[in-house]
Amino acid sequence: MSLSALPWIAAALLSALGLWRLDRAARAAAVADWGQAGLNWLDGLNRLFCRHWHRLQADAVDLPEAGGAIVVANHVSGLDPLLMIAACRRPLHFMIATEEYHRYGLTWLFRAMGCIPVDRSGRPERALRAAARALERGQVVALFPHGRIHLDSDPPRRLRPGAAWLSELTGTPVYPLRIDGVRGQGKTVMAVVPRSRARVTAHAPIQAHVTGKQECLERLARILDASRA
């Protein structure tokens, strides 16, 4: 063996060691059981990424151990779903726009995660019915009531009633989360790159079947939109 090959061999061994350590760390960090080993591994990797790169500080989200639940948050960037997943101990099944669901190279992942595509230009009520069935199966559905990215500096936007409607229909509590500290606010994919000091604040659940849809929406607005607090 030529001595000139030694640096390359050493680099390969170090790379293999790094990958092995990453694999062990991701397995150890995984919390939610997605029903697939690969998704559980990605769950752990995402938690490491959010915790160490984006310095996530998150309240414990008091989701039930089993049964349906709705998780909502303000929507400031494309990083938000990763932060929400990292803050929760159960898998989150997101309602996402159809054009995002069919984004090239990612559809397989969204399908595996049980995401629910929403056709905003056609019949969005189909997605709400699919979400209601998921809740009745005991899953956790996640959505952004603002509908799209909305910053605190923007004029207040009326929340979409989907979360309140689902809560009232299925008797499922809504768990509001407030996301702050994201450096790439207003961006989608590029929000994942710049390092943040992310914070996820959990609020007490709201039950629209008890409070009524309008009261539920008003409470959510006060939590999710800082300008209304």
Buried (B, 14 or more C-beta within 10 A) or exposed (E): EEEEEEEEEEEEEEEEEEEEEEEEBBEEBBBBEBEEEEBBBBBBBBBBBBBEBBEBBBEEBEBBEEBBBBBBBBBBBBBBBBBBBBBBEBBBBBBBBBEBBEEEEEBEEBEBBBBBBBBBEEEBEEBBEBBBEBBBEEBBBBBBBBBEBBBBEEEEBEBBBBBBBBBBBBBBBBBBBBBBBBBBBBBEEEBBEBEBEBBBBBBEBBBBBEBEBEEBBBBBBBBBBEEEE
